[in-house]
């Protein structure tokens, strides 16, 4: 009963943690030169929806922290992307394209319908064309890796966040794609350019070499296995006894940064941390560990087929941003212990 009374008492008048955080974002973003280290710390713990677009642009070093330089720089970078689309995508000709370019162009086309299938927005022809342009230009400009399946999913949070900012539409209006009927072509071009640049900076600036090929993923799966062995020996023993291969269920967790396992609000909250974390690829392994251990009791009671079905369809429907806060905090704690040799 005491807790119920408390709500009506002095606590009710105090601003919540979220409100205090929002006020901090207001003051940090409202100055002529944004202090990026402070903004990074704030965003790591979750960003209010109305500040997310600018915060992500700033932390990914796409938008200058100096407000005086901002407009000119954004015009220049958006123009640069538009030029690249003209040069590579609009001039693409199957007859004259190299085998490499043609293979990539067609692979992206095959992946488009599979991109973020739970959201109607990404099944619309206009959005798929936007994705095709972003991914093809990205692939051409990254000849070392080229386009890899999975990157198609990674661009979708940016498109969502920038579309929300540009249109002021509700979450549902954007997810269902109804905003696409009313948004101007000019705004759509900005959303597309910003999504391209932010995806590029996020992957290029990763200080721990974000690799999407299967070899890179296998190495991360191996690390995940070691972490579970140390942190939850019972679960590890059960997975071993049932001959469950970590690669079977966690390949997608790494390939799509858990996006396929979470609702959009949960993904955006997780990405606040990843945008703020220059070593997000290493940190992601601990997040995967925290997610797996969260289901340890259920998993230990299952046999092989039950586990595989469960792990490929994690019951995270009831999860919200607060749950992700907890998962991220757990992952951080393990990451710190591990790096200091305490685990």
WOPEVEN-V90694 format. One line per field, one symbol per residue. ss: DSSP state (@ for helix, = for strand, . for the rest). psi: psi as a letter, one per 30 degrees, with the letter a starting at -180 (. if undefined). burial: + if it has 16 or more other C-alpha atoms within 10 Angstrom, else -. A space follows every 50 residues. Layout:
ss: ???
psi: ???
burial: ???
This chain:
ss: .@@@@@@@.@@@@...@@@@@@@@@@@@@...=..@@@@@@@@@....@@ @@@@@@@@@......=@@@@@@@@@@@@@@@@@@@@@@@@........@@ @@@@@@@@@@@@.......@@@@.@@@@@@@@@@@@@@@@@......... @@@@.@@@@@@@@@@@@...@@@@@..@@@@...@@@@@@@@@@@@@@@@ @@@@@........@@@@@@@@@@@@@@@@@@.@@@@@@@@@....@@@@@ @@@@@...@@@..@@@@@@@@@@@@@...@@@@@@@@@@@@@@@.@@@@@ ...@@@@@@@@@........@@@@@@@@@@@@@@@@@@@....
psi: eeeeeeefafeefkkleeeeeeeeeeeefglejkjeeeeeeeeegkkkef feeeeeeefghekkfjeefeeeeeeeeeeeeeeeeeeeefgkjeefklee eeeeeeeeeefeffkiffkeegfkeeeeeeeeeeeeeeeefifeeakkke feeffeeeeeeeeeeefglleeeeefgfffffkleeeeeeeeeeeeeeee eeeefjfhijkflfeeeeeeeeeeeeeeeefieeeeeeeeeghkkeeeff eeeeeghgefflleeeeeeefeeeefjfhfeeeeeeeeeeeeffgeeeef glaeeeeeeeffikigefkaeeeeeeeeeeeeeeeeeefggf.
burial: --------------------++--+--++----+-+--++-+++++++-- +++++++++++++++--------+--++--++-++--++----------- +--++--++-++--++--+-+++---++-+++++++++++-----+++++ +++++++++++++++++---+--++++-++-------+++++++++++++ +++--+---+++----++-++-+++-++------++-++----+--+-++ +++++++++++++++++++++++++++++++++++++++++++--+--++ ------++-++--------++--++-++-+++-++--------
